[in-house]
Amino acid sequence: MNDTAPVLRPQAARAWMLAEAFTLGMASMVHAGLLVPGHAHPQARTAEAVIAAVLVLAAVETWLRPEHARRAAIFGQGFALAGTLLGLFTIVAGFGPHTMSDVVYHTLLIALLVAGLAMAVRCRPV
């Protein structure tokens, strides 16, 4: 790893992943039919809740073991990115929710996850 690369601060990694987890939690609540009537979708709700939980666990890892912040951020966001790409694929393939808001949300979330993952990968550990 390059010694001149920026350091990934555990607090930054944690905040980024918790923000991502929050958006996924809100999406899960939408797909549970709790926030927006008519958008219930049990499979999307479950997938978003699982991805959010993985991000929260990765964020907890940055708190419990700050020296593993980079690894936790890469794993958590990599898992979330793979799951979100799968979700977008199900929308495009016609299996998932078919609303424009779902497409826009997934696109924005992918951008957020890619930015966080790129930050984690290019940074060196504490």
Secondary structure, 3 states (H helix, E strand, C coil): CCCCCCECCHHHHHHHHHHHHHHHHHHHHHHCCCCCCCCCCHHHHHHHHHHHHHHHHHHHHHHHCHHHHHHHHHHHHHHHHHHHHHHHHHHHHCCCCCCHHHHHHHHHHHHHHHHHHHHHHHCECC
